[in-house]
Amino acid sequence: MMHAATSFAAGLVFGAGLIVSGMSDPGKVIGFLDLAGNWDPSLAFVMGGAILVGVFAFRLARKRAQSFLGGAMRLPTSDDIDRRLVLGSAVFGIGWGLAGYCPGPALVSLGSGQDKGAWFVLAMLAGMLIYEAADRLVHAPRQAVHGE
Amino acid sequence: MIIDWNHFTPWTSLAGGVLIGIAAAMLVLLNGRVAGISGILGGMLAPKRTDIAWRVAFVAGLLAAPWAYLLFAPAVAPRIDAGFGTLIAAGLLVGLGTRYGSGCTSGHGVCGLSRLSPRSLVATGAFMAAGFATVYLVRHVFG
């Protein structure tokens, strides 16, 4: 129960950060990705601000076997740089550039009642389900990589 | 390169980024979990639905955020230029790509880079490059 409460609070703060930073505005995201047009560099500051805090948090997390609430510390273990990492990320980038939405801001947009955000989220969930189905067809049951 | 000074918001973007960093810190230090949105969603759809409560709670927090924000400041109307066809295609690509590549802007871009992970640096380079190229093609070649 405590884990759900802190997770909800983290989601709330994360969403607030997306709104305050401008990440939840697809027009601003595309303004950042439009190097050849009127370039808006703001979103580089979002990543900078987040990593500024994140570096310290993850450095502390890595030293601990358990979280402060007592659960297991689950940090990604894979360090493979392979085709699926690069190809998957590139496909994601194409979709990101087309609409200006990545997963977090799309959920915030859905939450605020934007119908366009809702359609994007439905399509995104469909894409994830297609991945799950294809993955099961191609591979024998395999340890899924969650948490990134 | 022309800078769009009218839309440039270094301070609010930095402040929002710090909030995102604090949220990622809360989730990893309190729950022992990485704040990667595509991974959190994917784990809800995967056949093995273990520890689903924290995932649902985090997503609920994201969905509630715009309403909490309204308590402090007026809503800002987002600019969404994409039509429905583009939104659907983009959503499918984002869903497929983030699962195949094991992460998105939050998991690789924020948390992975904060962990100084070379794997996440490559992923972030790949999705940024693809995003730059896509907007270039849409706006300046076919636009």
HADDOCK unambig.tbl for C-alpha pairs under 7 A between the chains (distance, minus, plus):
assign (segid A and resid 3 and name CA) (segid B and resid 31 and name CA) 6.11 0.50 0.50
assign (segid A and resid 3 and name CA) (segid B and resid 54 and name CA) 6.28 0.50 0.50
assign (segid A and resid 4 and name CA) (segid B and resid 53 and name CA) 6.05 0.50 0.50
assign (segid A and resid 4 and name CA) (segid B and resid 54 and name CA) 4.63 0.50 0.50
assign (segid A and resid 4 and name CA) (segid B and resid 57 and name CA) 5.49 0.50 0.50
assign (segid A and resid 7 and name CA) (segid B and resid 27 and name CA) 6.15 0.50 0.50
assign (segid A and resid 7 and name CA) (segid B and resid 54 and name CA) 5.64 0.50 0.50
assign (segid A and resid 7 and name CA) (segid B and resid 57 and name CA) 5.74 0.50 0.50
assign (segid A and resid 7 and name CA) (segid B and resid 58 and name CA) 4.94 0.50 0.50
assign (segid A and resid 8 and name CA) (segid B and resid 57 and name CA) 4.55 0.50 0.50
assign (segid A and resid 8 and name CA) (segid B and resid 58 and name CA) 4.51 0.50 0.50
assign (segid A and resid 8 and name CA) (segid B and resid 60 and name CA) 6.44 0.50 0.50
assign (segid A and resid 8 and name CA) (segid B and resid 61 and name CA) 4.67 0.50 0.50
assign (segid A and resid 9 and name CA) (segid B and resid 61 and name CA) 6.27 0.50 0.50
assign (segid A and resid 10 and name CA) (segid B and resid 23 and name CA) 4.65 0.50 0.50
assign (segid A and resid 10 and name CA) (segid B and resid 26 and name CA) 5.96 0.50 0.50
assign (segid A and resid 10 and name CA) (segid B and resid 27 and name CA) 5.98 0.50 0.50
assign (segid A and resid 10 and name CA) (segid B and resid 58 and name CA) 6.61 0.50 0.50
assign (segid A and resid 11 and name CA) (segid B and resid 23 and name CA) 6.87 0.50 0.50
assign (segid A and resid 11 and name CA) (segid B and resid 58 and name CA) 4.45 0.50 0.50
assign (segid A and resid 11 and name CA) (segid B and resid 59 and name CA) 6.28 0.50 0.50
assign (segid A and resid 11 and name CA) (segid B and resid 61 and name CA) 4.16 0.50 0.50
assign (segid A and resid 11 and name CA) (segid B and resid 62 and name CA) 4.83 0.50 0.50
assign (segid A and resid 12 and name CA) (segid B and resid 61 and name CA) 4.09 0.50 0.50
assign (segid A and resid 12 and name CA) (segid B and resid 62 and name CA) 5.19 0.50 0.50
assign (segid A and resid 12 and name CA) (segid B and resid 64 and name CA) 6.55 0.50 0.50
assign (segid A and resid 12 and name CA) (segid B and resid 65 and name CA) 4.99 0.50 0.50
assign (segid A and resid 13 and name CA) (segid B and resid 19 and name CA) 6.29 0.50 0.50
assign (segid A and resid 13 and name CA) (segid B and resid 20 and name CA) 6.79 0.50 0.50
assign (segid A and resid 13 and name CA) (segid B and resid 23 and name CA) 5.50 0.50 0.50
assign (segid A and resid 14 and name CA) (segid B and resid 19 and name CA) 6.40 0.50 0.50
assign (segid A and resid 14 and name CA) (segid B and resid 20 and name CA) 4.71 0.50 0.50
assign (segid A and resid 14 and name CA) (segid B and resid 23 and name CA) 5.10 0.50 0.50
assign (segid A and resid 14 and name CA) (segid B and resid 62 and name CA) 6.78 0.50 0.50
assign (segid A and resid 15 and name CA) (segid B and resid 62 and name CA) 4.75 0.50 0.50
assign (segid A and resid 15 and name CA) (segid B and resid 65 and name CA) 5.05 0.50 0.50
assign (segid A and resid 16 and name CA) (segid B and resid 65 and name CA) 5.47 0.50 0.50
assign (segid A and resid 16 and name CA) (segid B and resid 66 and name CA) 6.98 0.50 0.50
assign (segid A and resid 16 and name CA) (segid B and resid 69 and name CA) 6.36 0.50 0.50
assign (segid A and resid 17 and name CA) (segid B and resid 16 and name CA) 4.05 0.50 0.50
assign (segid A and resid 17 and name CA) (segid B and resid 17 and name CA) 6.06 0.50 0.50
assign (segid A and resid 17 and name CA) (segid B and resid 19 and name CA) 4.78 0.50 0.50
assign (segid A and resid 17 and name CA) (segid B and resid 20 and name CA) 5.02 0.50 0.50
assign (segid A and resid 18 and name CA) (segid B and resid 16 and name CA) 6.19 0.50 0.50
assign (segid A and resid 18 and name CA) (segid B and resid 20 and name CA) 6.99 0.50 0.50
assign (segid A and resid 20 and name CA) (segid B and resid 12 and name CA) 6.16 0.50 0.50
assign (segid A and resid 20 and name CA) (segid B and resid 13 and name CA) 6.69 0.50 0.50
assign (segid A and resid 20 and name CA) (segid B and resid 16 and name CA) 4.86 0.50 0.50
assign (segid A and resid 21 and name CA) (segid B and resid 12 and name CA) 5.49 0.50 0.50
assign (segid A and resid 21 and name CA) (segid B and resid 13 and name CA) 3.77 0.50 0.50
assign (segid A and resid 21 and name CA) (segid B and resid 14 and name CA) 6.74 0.50 0.50
assign (segid A and resid 21 and name CA) (segid B and resid 15 and name CA) 6.68 0.50 0.50
assign (segid A and resid 21 and name CA) (segid B and resid 16 and name CA) 4.05 0.50 0.50
assign (segid A and resid 21 and name CA) (segid B and resid 17 and name CA) 6.20 0.50 0.50
assign (segid A and resid 22 and name CA) (segid B and resid 13 and name CA) 6.40 0.50 0.50
assign (segid A and resid 25 and name CA) (segid B and resid 78 and name CA) 4.70 0.50 0.50
assign (segid A and resid 25 and name CA) (segid B and resid 79 and name CA) 6.02 0.50 0.50
assign (segid A and resid 26 and name CA) (segid B and resid 78 and name CA) 6.78 0.50 0.50
assign (segid A and resid 26 and name CA) (segid B and resid 79 and name CA) 6.02 0.50 0.50
assign (segid A and resid 26 and name CA) (segid B and resid 80 and name CA) 5.72 0.50 0.50
assign (segid A and resid 27 and name CA) (segid B and resid 78 and name CA) 6.97 0.50 0.50
assign (segid A and resid 27 and name CA) (segid B and resid 79 and name CA) 4.73 0.50 0.50
assign (segid A and resid 27 and name CA) (segid B and resid 80 and name CA) 5.96 0.50 0.50
assign (segid A and resid 30 and name CA) (segid B and resid 135 and name CA) 6.97 0.50 0.50
assign (segid A and resid 33 and name CA) (segid B and resid 131 and name CA) 6.22 0.50 0.50
assign (segid A and resid 33 and name CA) (segid B and resid 132 and name CA) 4.88 0.50 0.50
assign (segid A and resid 33 and name CA) (segid B and resid 135 and name CA) 6.28 0.50 0.50
assign (segid A and resid 34 and name CA) (segid B and resid 132 and name CA) 6.32 0.50 0.50
assign (segid A and resid 34 and name CA) (segid B and resid 135 and name CA) 5.79 0.50 0.50
assign (segid A and resid 34 and name CA) (segid B and resid 136 and name CA) 6.30 0.50 0.50
assign (segid A and resid 35 and name CA) (segid B and resid 1 and name CA) 6.88 0.50 0.50
assign (segid A and resid 35 and name CA) (segid B and resid 132 and name CA) 6.92 0.50 0.50
assign (segid A and resid 36 and name CA) (segid B and resid 1 and name CA) 6.33 0.50 0.50
assign (segid A and resid 36 and name CA) (segid B and resid 136 and name CA) 6.79 0.50 0.50
assign (segid A and resid 37 and name CA) (segid B and resid 2 and name CA) 6.70 0.50 0.50
assign (segid A and resid 38 and name CA) (segid B and resid 2 and name CA) 5.31 0.50 0.50
assign (segid A and resid 38 and name CA) (segid B and resid 3 and name CA) 5.59 0.50 0.50
assign (segid A and resid 38 and name CA) (segid B and resid 4 and name CA) 4.82 0.50 0.50
assign (segid A and resid 39 and name CA) (segid B and resid 2 and name CA) 5.93 0.50 0.50
assign (segid A and resid 39 and name CA) (segid B and resid 3 and name CA) 4.78 0.50 0.50
assign (segid A and resid 39 and name CA) (segid B and resid 4 and name CA) 5.11 0.50 0.50
assign (segid A and resid 40 and name CA) (segid B and resid 3 and name CA) 6.01 0.50 0.50
assign (segid A and resid 40 and name CA) (segid B and resid 4 and name CA) 5.01 0.50 0.50
assign (segid A and resid 40 and name CA) (segid B and resid 7 and name CA) 6.33 0.50 0.50
assign (segid A and resid 40 and name CA) (segid B and resid 8 and name CA) 5.44 0.50 0.50
assign (segid A and resid 41 and name CA) (segid B and resid 8 and name CA) 6.63 0.50 0.50
assign (segid A and resid 42 and name CA) (segid B and resid 8 and name CA) 5.54 0.50 0.50
assign (segid A and resid 42 and name CA) (segid B and resid 9 and name CA) 5.55 0.50 0.50
assign (segid A and resid 42 and name CA) (segid B and resid 10 and name CA) 5.27 0.50 0.50
assign (segid A and resid 42 and name CA) (segid B and resid 13 and name CA) 6.02 0.50 0.50
assign (segid A and resid 43 and name CA) (segid B and resid 13 and name CA) 6.47 0.50 0.50
assign (segid A and resid 45 and name CA) (segid B and resid 10 and name CA) 6.12 0.50 0.50
assign (segid A and resid 45 and name CA) (segid B and resid 13 and name CA) 5.69 0.50 0.50
assign (segid A and resid 45 and name CA) (segid B and resid 14 and name CA) 4.89 0.50 0.50
assign (segid A and resid 45 and name CA) (segid B and resid 17 and name CA) 6.95 0.50 0.50
assign (segid A and resid 46 and name CA) (segid B and resid 13 and name CA) 4.99 0.50 0.50
assign (segid A and resid 46 and name CA) (segid B and resid 14 and name CA) 4.98 0.50 0.50
assign (segid A and resid 46 and name CA) (segid B and resid 16 and name CA) 6.28 0.50 0.50
assign (segid A and resid 46 and name CA) (segid B and resid 17 and name CA) 3.97 0.50 0.50
assign (segid A and resid 47 and name CA) (segid B and resid 17 and name CA) 5.94 0.50 0.50
assign (segid A and resid 47 and name CA) (segid B and resid 110 and name CA) 6.39 0.50 0.50
assign (segid A and resid 48 and name CA) (segid B and resid 17 and name CA) 6.87 0.50 0.50
assign (segid A and resid 49 and name CA) (segid B and resid 14 and name CA) 4.95 0.50 0.50
assign (segid A and resid 49 and name CA) (segid B and resid 15 and name CA) 6.78 0.50 0.50
assign (segid A and resid 49 and name CA) (segid B and resid 17 and name CA) 4.35 0.50 0.50
assign (segid A and resid 49 and name CA) (segid B and resid 18 and name CA) 4.55 0.50 0.50
assign (segid A and resid 49 and name CA) (segid B and resid 21 and name CA) 6.97 0.50 0.50
assign (segid A and resid 50 and name CA) (segid B and resid 17 and name CA) 4.36 0.50 0.50
assign (segid A and resid 50 and name CA) (segid B and resid 18 and name CA) 4.70 0.50 0.50
assign (segid A and resid 50 and name CA) (segid B and resid 20 and name CA) 5.47 0.50 0.50
assign (segid A and resid 50 and name CA) (segid B and resid 21 and name CA) 3.90 0.50 0.50
assign (segid A and resid 50 and name CA) (segid B and resid 110 and name CA) 6.33 0.50 0.50
assign (segid A and resid 51 and name CA) (segid B and resid 21 and name CA) 6.28 0.50 0.50
assign (segid A and resid 51 and name CA) (segid B and resid 110 and name CA) 5.87 0.50 0.50
assign (segid A and resid 51 and name CA) (segid B and resid 113 and name CA) 6.95 0.50 0.50
assign (segid A and resid 51 and name CA) (segid B and resid 114 and name CA) 5.18 0.50 0.50
assign (segid A and resid 53 and name CA) (segid B and resid 18 and name CA) 6.34 0.50 0.50
assign (segid A and resid 53 and name CA) (segid B and resid 21 and name CA) 5.06 0.50 0.50
assign (segid A and resid 53 and name CA) (segid B and resid 22 and name CA) 6.39 0.50 0.50
assign (segid A and resid 54 and name CA) (segid B and resid 21 and name CA) 5.12 0.50 0.50
assign (segid A and resid 54 and name CA) (segid B and resid 24 and name CA) 6.78 0.50 0.50
assign (segid A and resid 54 and name CA) (segid B and resid 25 and name CA) 6.13 0.50 0.50
assign (segid A and resid 54 and name CA) (segid B and resid 111 and name CA) 6.62 0.50 0.50
assign (segid A and resid 54 and name CA) (segid B and resid 114 and name CA) 5.09 0.50 0.50
assign (segid A and resid 55 and name CA) (segid B and resid 114 and name CA) 4.37 0.50 0.50
assign (segid A and resid 55 and name CA) (segid B and resid 115 and name CA) 6.27 0.50 0.50
assign (segid A and resid 57 and name CA) (segid B and resid 25 and name CA) 5.12 0.50 0.50
assign (segid A and resid 58 and name CA) (segid B and resid 114 and name CA) 6.62 0.50 0.50
assign (segid A and resid 58 and name CA) (segid B and resid 115 and name CA) 5.82 0.50 0.50
assign (segid A and resid 61 and name CA) (segid B and resid 28 and name CA) 6.78 0.50 0.50
assign (segid A and resid 61 and name CA) (segid B and resid 29 and name CA) 6.01 0.50 0.50
assign (segid A and resid 66 and name CA) (segid B and resid 32 and name CA) 6.98 0.50 0.50
assign (segid A and resid 67 and name CA) (segid B and resid 29 and name CA) 5.28 0.50 0.50
assign (segid A and resid 67 and name CA) (segid B and resid 30 and name CA) 5.28 0.50 0.50
assign (segid A and resid 67 and name CA) (segid B and resid 31 and name CA) 5.80 0.50 0.50
assign (segid A and resid 67 and name CA) (segid B and resid 32 and name CA) 4.89 0.50 0.50
assign (segid A and resid 68 and name CA) (segid B and resid 29 and name CA) 5.93 0.50 0.50
assign (segid A and resid 68 and name CA) (segid B and resid 30 and name CA) 4.94 0.50 0.50
assign (segid A and resid 69 and name CA) (segid B and resid 30 and name CA) 5.32 0.50 0.50
assign (segid A and resid 69 and name CA) (segid B and resid 31 and name CA) 6.45 0.50 0.50
assign (segid A and resid 71 and name CA) (segid B and resid 31 and name CA) 6.51 0.50 0.50
assign (segid A and resid 71 and name CA) (segid B and resid 32 and name CA) 6.53 0.50 0.50
assign (segid A and resid 72 and name CA) (segid B and resid 32 and name CA) 6.06 0.50 0.50
assign (segid A and resid 73 and name CA) (segid B and resid 32 and name CA) 4.16 0.50 0.50
assign (segid A and resid 73 and name CA) (segid B and resid 33 and name CA) 6.72 0.50 0.50
assign (segid A and resid 74 and name CA) (segid B and resid 32 and name CA) 5.45 0.50 0.50
assign (segid A and resid 74 and name CA) (segid B and resid 33 and name CA) 5.54 0.50 0.50
assign (segid A and resid 75 and name CA) (segid B and resid 33 and name CA) 6.80 0.50 0.50
assign (segid A and resid 75 and name CA) (segid B and resid 34 and name CA) 6.64 0.50 0.50
assign (segid A and resid 79 and name CA) (segid B and resid 119 and name CA) 5.59 0.50 0.50
assign (segid A and resid 80 and name CA) (segid B and resid 119 and name CA) 6.49 0.50 0.50
assign (segid A and resid 81 and name CA) (segid B and resid 119 and name CA) 5.52 0.50 0.50
assign (segid A and resid 84 and name CA) (segid B and resid 100 and name CA) 5.97 0.50 0.50
assign (segid A and resid 84 and name CA) (segid B and resid 101 and name CA) 5.56 0.50 0.50
assign (segid A and resid 85 and name CA) (segid B and resid 100 and name CA) 6.87 0.50 0.50
assign (segid A and resid 85 and name CA) (segid B and resid 101 and name CA) 4.14 0.50 0.50
assign (segid A and resid 85 and name CA) (segid B and resid 102 and name CA) 6.82 0.50 0.50
assign (segid A and resid 85 and name CA) (segid B and resid 123 and name CA) 6.22 0.50 0.50
assign (segid A and resid 86 and name CA) (segid B and resid 101 and name CA) 6.62 0.50 0.50
assign (segid A and resid 86 and name CA) (segid B and resid 123 and name CA) 5.84 0.50 0.50
assign (segid A and resid 86 and name CA) (segid B and resid 126 and name CA) 6.03 0.50 0.50
assign (segid A and resid 87 and name CA) (segid B and resid 101 and name CA) 6.86 0.50 0.50
assign (segid A and resid 88 and name CA) (segid B and resid 97 and name CA) 4.15 0.50 0.50
assign (segid A and resid 88 and name CA) (segid B and resid 98 and name CA) 6.09 0.50 0.50
assign (segid A and resid 88 and name CA) (segid B and resid 100 and name CA) 4.75 0.50 0.50
assign (segid A and resid 88 and name CA) (segid B and resid 101 and name CA) 3.94 0.50 0.50
assign (segid A and resid 89 and name CA) (segid B and resid 97 and name CA) 5.73 0.50 0.50
assign (segid A and resid 89 and name CA) (segid B and resid 98 and name CA) 6.25 0.50 0.50
assign (segid A and resid 89 and name CA) (segid B and resid 101 and name CA) 5.05 0.50 0.50
assign (segid A and resid 89 and name CA) (segid B and resid 123 and name CA) 5.55 0.50 0.50
assign (segid A and resid 89 and name CA) (segid B and resid 126 and name CA) 5.71 0.50 0.50
assign (segid A and resid 89 and name CA) (segid B and resid 127 and name CA) 4.91 0.50 0.50
assign (segid A and resid 90 and name CA) (segid B and resid 126 and name CA) 5.25 0.50 0.50
assign (segid A and resid 90 and name CA) (segid B and resid 127 and name CA) 4.76 0.50 0.50
assign (segid A and resid 90 and name CA) (segid B and resid 130 and name CA) 5.31 0.50 0.50
assign (segid A and resid 91 and name CA) (segid B and resid 93 and name CA) 5.93 0.50 0.50
assign (segid A and resid 91 and name CA) (segid B and resid 94 and name CA) 6.92 0.50 0.50
assign (segid A and resid 91 and name CA) (segid B and resid 97 and name CA) 4.82 0.50 0.50
assign (segid A and resid 92 and name CA) (segid B and resid 93 and name CA) 5.74 0.50 0.50
assign (segid A and resid 92 and name CA) (segid B and resid 94 and name CA) 4.42 0.50 0.50
assign (segid A and resid 92 and name CA) (segid B and resid 97 and name CA) 4.32 0.50 0.50
assign (segid A and resid 92 and name CA) (segid B and resid 98 and name CA) 5.60 0.50 0.50
assign (segid A and resid 92 and name CA) (segid B and resid 127 and name CA) 6.21 0.50 0.50
assign (segid A and resid 93 and name CA) (segid B and resid 127 and name CA) 4.01 0.50 0.50
assign (segid A and resid 93 and name CA) (segid B and resid 128 and name CA) 6.13 0.50 0.50
assign (segid A and resid 93 and name CA) (segid B and resid 130 and name CA) 4.73 0.50 0.50
assign (segid A and resid 93 and name CA) (segid B and resid 131 and name CA) 4.53 0.50 0.50
assign (segid A and resid 94 and name CA) (segid B and resid 130 and name CA) 5.36 0.50 0.50
assign (segid A and resid 94 and name CA) (segid B and resid 131 and name CA) 5.32 0.50 0.50
assign (segid A and resid 94 and name CA) (segid B and resid 134 and name CA) 5.64 0.50 0.50
assign (segid A and resid 95 and name CA) (segid B and resid 90 and name CA) 4.06 0.50 0.50
assign (segid A and resid 95 and name CA) (segid B and resid 91 and name CA) 6.51 0.50 0.50
assign (segid A and resid 95 and name CA) (segid B and resid 93 and name CA) 5.03 0.50 0.50
assign (segid A and resid 95 and name CA) (segid B and resid 94 and name CA) 5.15 0.50 0.50
assign (segid A and resid 96 and name CA) (segid B and resid 90 and name CA) 6.70 0.50 0.50
assign (segid A and resid 96 and name CA) (segid B and resid 94 and name CA) 6.59 0.50 0.50
assign (segid A and resid 96 and name CA) (segid B and resid 131 and name CA) 6.08 0.50 0.50
assign (segid A and resid 97 and name CA) (segid B and resid 131 and name CA) 4.38 0.50 0.50
assign (segid A and resid 97 and name CA) (segid B and resid 132 and name CA) 6.92 0.50 0.50
assign (segid A and resid 97 and name CA) (segid B and resid 134 and name CA) 5.40 0.50 0.50
assign (segid A and resid 97 and name CA) (segid B and resid 135 and name CA) 5.41 0.50 0.50
assign (segid A and resid 98 and name CA) (segid B and resid 86 and name CA) 6.83 0.50 0.50
assign (segid A and resid 98 and name CA) (segid B and resid 90 and name CA) 5.86 0.50 0.50
assign (segid A and resid 98 and name CA) (segid B and resid 134 and name CA) 6.59 0.50 0.50
assign (segid A and resid 98 and name CA) (segid B and resid 135 and name CA) 6.74 0.50 0.50
assign (segid A and resid 99 and name CA) (segid B and resid 82 and name CA) 5.53 0.50 0.50
assign (segid A and resid 99 and name CA) (segid B and resid 86 and name CA) 6.73 0.50 0.50
assign (segid A and resid 99 and name CA) (segid B and resid 87 and name CA) 5.86 0.50 0.50
assign (segid A and resid 99 and name CA) (segid B and resid 90 and name CA) 5.98 0.50 0.50
assign (segid A and resid 102 and name CA) (segid B and resid 94 and name CA) 6.95 0.50 0.50
assign (segid A and resid 102 and name CA) (segid B and resid 105 and name CA) 6.97 0.50 0.50
assign (segid A and resid 103 and name CA) (segid B and resid 37 and name CA) 6.16 0.50 0.50
assign (segid A and resid 103 and name CA) (segid B and resid 38 and name CA) 6.15 0.50 0.50
assign (segid A and resid 104 and name CA) (segid B and resid 37 and name CA) 5.82 0.50 0.50
assign (segid A and resid 107 and name CA) (segid B and resid 62 and name CA) 6.43 0.50 0.50
assign (segid A and resid 107 and name CA) (segid B and resid 63 and name CA) 5.94 0.50 0.50
assign (segid A and resid 108 and name CA) (segid B and resid 62 and name CA) 5.59 0.50 0.50
assign (segid A and resid 108 and name CA) (segid B and resid 63 and name CA) 5.16 0.50 0.50
assign (segid A and resid 108 and name CA) (segid B and resid 65 and name CA) 6.74 0.50 0.50
assign (segid A and resid 108 and name CA) (segid B and resid 66 and name CA) 6.52 0.50 0.50
assign (segid A and resid 110 and name CA) (segid B and resid 63 and name CA) 6.81 0.50 0.50
assign (segid A and resid 111 and name CA) (segid B and resid 63 and name CA) 4.05 0.50 0.50
assign (segid A and resid 111 and name CA) (segid B and resid 64 and name CA) 6.11 0.50 0.50
assign (segid A and resid 111 and name CA) (segid B and resid 66 and name CA) 6.65 0.50 0.50
assign (segid A and resid 112 and name CA) (segid B and resid 66 and name CA) 5.52 0.50 0.50
assign (segid A and resid 112 and name CA) (segid B and resid 67 and name CA) 6.97 0.50 0.50
assign (segid A and resid 119 and name CA) (segid B and resid 87 and name CA) 6.97 0.50 0.50
assign (segid A and resid 119 and name CA) (segid B and resid 88 and name CA) 6.65 0.50 0.50
assign (segid A and resid 120 and name CA) (segid B and resid 87 and name CA) 5.36 0.50 0.50
assign (segid A and resid 120 and name CA) (segid B and resid 88 and name CA) 5.70 0.50 0.50
assign (segid A and resid 120 and name CA) (segid B and resid 91 and name CA) 4.91 0.50 0.50
assign (segid A and resid 121 and name CA) (segid B and resid 91 and name CA) 6.48 0.50 0.50
assign (segid A and resid 123 and name CA) (segid B and resid 88 and name CA) 5.31 0.50 0.50
assign (segid A and resid 123 and name CA) (segid B and resid 91 and name CA) 4.67 0.50 0.50
assign (segid A and resid 123 and name CA) (segid B and resid 92 and name CA) 5.03 0.50 0.50
assign (segid A and resid 124 and name CA) (segid B and resid 91 and name CA) 4.13 0.50 0.50
assign (segid A and resid 124 and name CA) (segid B and resid 92 and name CA) 4.83 0.50 0.50
assign (segid A and resid 124 and name CA) (segid B and resid 94 and name CA) 5.98 0.50 0.50
assign (segid A and resid 124 and name CA) (segid B and resid 95 and name CA) 4.23 0.50 0.50
assign (segid A and resid 125 and name CA) (segid B and resid 95 and name CA) 6.04 0.50 0.50
assign (segid A and resid 126 and name CA) (segid B and resid 92 and name CA) 6.47 0.50 0.50
assign (segid A and resid 127 and name CA) (segid B and resid 92 and name CA) 4.34 0.50 0.50
assign (segid A and resid 127 and name CA) (segid B and resid 93 and name CA) 6.62 0.50 0.50
assign (segid A and resid 127 and name CA) (segid B and resid 95 and name CA) 4.30 0.50 0.50
assign (segid A and resid 127 and name CA) (segid B and resid 96 and name CA) 4.68 0.50 0.50
assign (segid A and resid 128 and name CA) (segid B and resid 42 and name CA) 6.60 0.50 0.50
assign (segid A and resid 128 and name CA) (segid B and resid 95 and name CA) 4.60 0.50 0.50
assign (segid A and resid 128 and name CA) (segid B and resid 96 and name CA) 5.22 0.50 0.50
assign (segid A and resid 128 and name CA) (segid B and resid 99 and name CA) 6.36 0.50 0.50
assign (segid A and resid 129 and name CA) (segid B and resid 45 and name CA) 6.84 0.50 0.50
assign (segid A and resid 131 and name CA) (segid B and resid 96 and name CA) 5.57 0.50 0.50
assign (segid A and resid 131 and name CA) (segid B and resid 99 and name CA) 6.79 0.50 0.50
assign (segid A and resid 132 and name CA) (segid B and resid 46 and name CA) 6.69 0.50 0.50
assign (segid A and resid 145 and name CA) (segid B and resid 102 and name CA) 6.67 0.50 0.50
assign (segid A and resid 146 and name CA) (segid B and resid 39 and name CA) 5.15 0.50 0.50
assign (segid A and resid 146 and name CA) (segid B and resid 43 and name CA) 6.41 0.50 0.50
assign (segid A and resid 147 and name CA) (segid B and resid 33 and name CA) 6.70 0.50 0.50
assign (segid A and resid 147 and name CA) (segid B and resid 34 and name CA) 5.32 0.50 0.50
assign (segid A and resid 147 and name CA) (segid B and resid 36 and name CA) 6.04 0.50 0.50
assign (segid A and resid 147 and name CA) (segid B and resid 39 and name CA) 5.02 0.50 0.50
assign (segid A and resid 147 and name CA) (segid B and resid 40 and name CA) 6.44 0.50 0.50
assign (segid A and resid 148 and name CA) (segid B and resid 34 and name CA) 6.09 0.50 0.50
assign (segid A and resid 148 and name CA) (segid B and resid 36 and name CA) 4.71 0.50 0.50
assign (segid A and resid 148 and name CA) (segid B and resid 39 and name CA) 5.34 0.50 0.50
assign (segid A and resid 148 and name CA) (segid B and resid 102 and name CA) 6.13 0.50 0.50
assign (segid A and resid 148 and name CA) (segid B and resid 103 and name CA) 5.01 0.50 0.50
assign (segid A and resid 148 and name CA) (segid B and resid 107 and name CA) 4.27 0.50 0.50
assign (segid A and resid 148 and name CA) (segid B and resid 108 and name CA) 6.39 0.50 0.50
